[in-house]
């Protein structure tokens, strides 16, 4: 999970939990408030009935029933019972509702003065009233439909609000976090595209107050140091290769002169030819290192349009000079946009080196001194395929095929240094192109160059 999604999830979950807790607390508090309020109403009603019976002589139980029947504050399904000190019922309201009571309840009232409990859908309140002459007990039961409707409305309101605002929170949090983390996404895209060919890439920062900008500044400082170190390394390789080529050229010239001298014995010539072969390999290695050190975006502008078929024919011609016995079978697949696809912007010398290295690789590792070159288009892009028969690479070898100095098991009897394909990949990367290796059939090596 990305950091952006993790922050969005954590913030949304935090809001969801807090809003849920707040809604639950509100509902519980209001539910308790309703119970207390209803309890107070029952208490007032019970005490009023007792006081009317005790203190007002003109009021008897029949008159009290009429008062109850016509009172403005009549409760829903109200039932009132009043008992004297001997637990005798002296008043019962006219309702059909029932109160389940026992003498133990009245004794409990005498001891604790009041109680409030739930009986099914009804809530019962009991109160003990003490006078100088007698004791009275009152039980009153009713249902708080009005309060429960308000509580039900509050529950629905809280649930709907919770769902609605939670969804809004998730959407807004995702949007705001995405917007806030957008500089980090840009930073990621910038550094993802950095390679050895564009070490001069820098990430722009607006200020030093933002943490992302601080990271960008430090990253730029690091890239400055890396670029300087890399350039020094390339300069050293280039200078060393250039300086080594001069003495090697003199050694080669002197060996060739000794070999051509008629006074040199045949045994001596054979020995010198072996040395000359080793010197030529060393020269080839130095030339490859020099090419690698010079491949750079800043040193090669790819603005000139080149014809890849012409570069291919030139590479084949040069290869035939070194390997006259090698046969190249050429095939070109006709298509409407082939002429346009053959035109590639790039450096002619580098592209010819890349094609030559692929062809030379096919020549060296072919078991019948033949290779097949095919030019075709794929979705408007140029594809050059070079295939030959011979020993193929294993899956592990294929993963590291384009790494420097990498050579497979099939290269044991072939001289080389494992830099040719690395040079090809670097040149194609410079031209926004790619190269792949595959084994379509048994003992078939296939290289495909894709030019975009």
N, C-alpha and C positions, 0 to 999 in steps of 0.2 A: 504494500500500500504506500502510495506516495505521501510526502509530508503534507501536501495541500489537502488531500482527502482525509488524512489523519486529523488535521486541525479542524476541518469542517465537521468531521464525525464527533470529535470530543466536545466542541462548542455546542453542537446541536443536541448531543446527549445531555450535556450539563443543563442547558435551558429546559429540555424536556423533563428532566428529573426535578429541577427546581420548581417549574410551573406545576408539575403534578403534585409535588409536596404542598405548594401554596394552595392549590385548589382543594386538596384533601383537608388541610388545616382550616380553610374557610368553611368548608361544608360541616366539619365536626363542630367547630365553634358555633355556627348558626344553629345546628341541631341541638346542642346543649342550651343555647339561648332560648330556643323555642320551648324546650321542656321546662326551663326555669320560669319562663313567662306564663306558660299554661298552668304550671304549679301555683304561681301567685294568683292567677285568676280563680282557680279552684279554691284556694285558701280564702280569698275574699268572699267567694260565694258561700262557702261552708260557715264561716264566722258570721256572715250577715244573717243566715237562716237561724243560727243558734241565738244570736242577740235579739232577733225579732221575737222568737218564742219565749225567751227568758225575760227580757227587759220591757217589752211592750205588752201589757195585759190585754189590750183590745184585739191583739192578733192571736188567732187560734190556728190550728193546723189546716183547716179548710181555707181560711183567708190566705194563709201562706202559700197554699197550692195555687190559688188564683193569681197571687202575685208572681209566682214562678212561671205560670203559664203565659202571662202577658208581659214579662220583663223584656226590656229592649236588649239586654246582654245575655239572652238565653243561650246556653251552650248546646252543642250538638249532642243528641242522645244523652242528656244529662239525667242522672239519678242521684238523689240525695237521701241519706238516712241519718236520723238523729236519735241517739240513745241517751237514757238518763244514767244515773250513777249505779243503778242495779242492772245495767245492760239491757234494759227494756226499750224496745223501739217505740219512740213517742211521735216520730214524724217520718213519713215516706212520701217522696214527690210522686206526681201522677204518671210519670213515664213508665213505659213497659220494660225499660232496660233493667238489668239485674246486676247486683253487686254480690259477689261471693265473699262472705265475711264469716268470721267465727269469734267466739268470746276471746280467744287467744289474741286476735287482732286488737280488740278493745283493751285488753290488759297491756299489750305492747304499747298502745297509744298512751295509756296512763303513765307508763314508765318513761317513754321517749318523747311524748307530747305530739309528735307528728310522724307521718310516713308518707312516702310517694312511691308507687309501684305500677307496673304494667300488668294488665290482665287482658291478654289477647289484643284486640284493637283498641281497648279502652285503657285509660290511665286513671288510677284511683288515688285520691288524696284523703288522708285521715288526719283529724286534729282533735286534741283533748282541750276542753274548755272548762276552767275551774272557777266556780263562784263561791260565795261564802256559805250558801246553803246546800247546793248540789253540784255534782260534776256532770258534764255532758260530753258525749262523743259524737262526732259527725264524720260520716263517710260520703264522699261525693265522687261520682264517676262520670266521665264524658270522653268523647273523641274530639281531638283537635283537627277537624278536617281542614279548616282554613289555614292553620299553621303548617299542616302536612302538605297541602297544595303548594304553599310558598316554598317549602323545603324541596318538593319534587321539581318545581320550576327552577330553583337554584341549582339542583343537581344537573338537570338537562343543560342549563346555561353554562355551567362549569365544564361539562363533558364536551359540548359543542365548541366552546371557546378553546378548550385544551387541544382538541383535534385541529381546529382551524389555525390557531396561532402556532402550533407545533409545526404544521406543514409550511406555513409562511416562514418560520424560523429556519427550517432546513434549507428551503430554497434561497432565502436571503443570505444565510451563512455561507452556503456554497458559492454564491455569486460574489460576495464581498471578499471571501478568502481567496478565491480565484483571481479577483482584481488586485488584491494586496500582494499576492504571490507572483503576479505577472512578471515583475522584474527578475525574479528568480528563474522563471521559465525561459526568459530571453537569455539570461546568463548561461543557463544549461545548453541552449541551442548554440550559443557562441562557442563554448568550450568543447562541445561535442564534435564540431567540424574542424577542430585544430589538429593538424598533423605536421610532419617534418617539412612540408612544403609551404606552410603559411604560419610560421611561428611569430610573424609580425602582427597577428591578430590581437586586438585589445578589446576589453569590455568597457563600454562607456559608463561613467558614474556621475550623478548630478551633485551629490553632496557627501559629506563625511558623517552625517548624523544617522543615516539609515544603515542598519546592519548589513543589508545586501550590498550597499555601495561600499562599505568598509571591506567586505570580502572581495568585491570586484577590484578595489584598489590594490589589495594585497596580491590578488591573482595577477594583476598587471605587472607589479614589481617582480613577482616570481617569473613571469613570462619574459621579462627583460633579461633576467639573469640566465634563463634557459637559452634564449635566443643568442645571447653573447657567447655562451659556452659552446653552443652548437655551431655557430659560425666559426669560432676559433678551431674547433675540431675539424670542420670541413676545410678551412684554410690550410691547416697543418697537413691533412691528407692530400690536398691538391698540390701543395708545395713539395711535399715529400715524394709524391708520385712523379711530379714533373722533374725533380732533381734526379730521381733514380732512372728515368728513361734515358737520360744522356749517357751515363756510363754503360748502360745495357746496350744502347745502340752502338757504341764503340766496340764493345765486346763481340756483339753479333757480327759487325763488319770485319773485325780482325779474324774471327773464326772462319767466316766465309772466305776470306783471302787465303788463309792457310789451307783450307780444304781445296780451293781451286789451284793451289800451287802443285805443279807436277812432281816436285821433289818429295812431297809428303807421301808416306807409305799408305797402303790400303788400310792397314790396322790402325794407323793414326787417324786416317780420315773417318773411319767408323767410330772411333772414340770421340772425335771432335763433333761429328753429327749428333751423337747422343747428348753432348754438352750443349750444342746449339738448340736442340729440341727443348731442353730444360730452360735455357735462357729465353726462348720464345714463349714458353708457358709463363715464365716470370714476367715478361714484358706484357703479355695478355692480362695477367692479374693486375699489374700496375695500371694499365689502360682502363680496365673495368673500374678500379677504385677511383681513378681520375674522372671517369664519366659520372659515377655516382655522386662525387663531391660537387660536380658542376650542375647537376639537375636541380634547378631551383626556380620557383615561380618568378622571382624578382629578376632573374638573369635571362629568362627566355619568355618573350612575349608571344602569345599564340594568336596573332591577329591575321597572319597570312593564310590564304586558302590553299590547301595542297590536294592533289589528286592521289588518292591512296592506291589506285591501280598502277600509276606510274612509279610510285615509291616501291610497290611490291615487285614490279618487273625489274627495277634497278637492284633490289636486294637479291632477287633470284640470279641475276647476271653476275653479281659479285660472288655469290655463293658457289656458282659453277666454276669460277676460277680456282677456288680453294678445294672444291670437291667435284672434279670433272666427272666422276663415275656416278654421282648422285643424280637421280631422275625425279623431277617434280611434275606431277600430273595436275594440271590447272583446270579449274571449272568455274564458270561465272553464271549465276542464275539470273535470267532476265526478269526485269520488273520495270514498271512505269517510272518509279522514282529512284532507280539505281544511279543514274548520272548525278542526281542531286545528293544522294547519300554518300557517293564517293568523294565528295568535296568536304574536307575536314580542315578546320582551322588549327594550325599548329606549327611546330618547328620541323622542317623537312629532315634535317640531319638526325635528330633524335628519333623521329618516327621510323626512319630507315634502319637505325640501330636496333630498335625494338623488333621490327619485322625480321631483320637478319638474325637476331638471337633466337627467335622462335624457329625459324627455318633451320638454323644450324643445330639446334637442339633435336629437331626431328631427324636430321641427317645423322647425328652422332649415335642416336639410340634406336635407329631403324635396323631391322634384321634382314631387309632385302634391298637396302639402298634406294628406297622409294618413299615419297611423301605425297599426300594429296592436299592441294590448296583449293578452297572453295570460297567464293565471294557471293554473298546474298544479302538481302535486306529483311529486317524483322521489325514490323510496325514503324517503317520509315527510317530505321537506324541501320547502319552498316555493320555486318558481321563477317569477319574473316576467320575461317576454320582451317586449321593445319592438323592433319592426322597422319599417323604412321603405325606400322605394325612392329611389335616387339614386346619386351617385358614391361609390365605395367607397375604402377606404384600401389602400395598398400594404403588403407584408409588413414593410418597414422602418418604416413609419409606425405599424403596429399594435404593434410592440415598445415604442414610446415613447408610446403613446396616452394613458396615465394619468399622464404626467409633467407638471409645471407648465409652463404657457405653450406647450404643444405643440399645434400646429395643422397639419392635413394640407393637401394641395394643393387639396382640394375646398372649403376654407374661405376661398378668396381673395375671393369676393364676399359673404361673411357677416361681420358685425361680431362681435367677441368677443375674449377674452384667453387662451383655452386653460386656464382654471381650473375649469370646470364639472365635467368628468369626474374631475379630481383630487380635488375636494371629495366627489364621489360615492364614490370609492374609499376615502378617509379615513373617511367616515361608516360605510361598510359594514365596513371593517376594525375600527372601534370596536365594531361589533355582531357580530363574528365571522362576517361574511358576505363574499361575493366578487362581482365583476362581471367579465364576459368580453365580448369583441367578436369576431365572426366574420362571414364572408361565405358563407352557405350556398348562395346562388345569385348569378348575375350581377346587379349593381346592387341588391343587397339588403344593407342594414346591419342586423345583429342584435346587440342588447345583451341579455344574460341576467344577472339578479340572483339569486344563490343565497343563501337564508337558512337557516342551520343551527340 
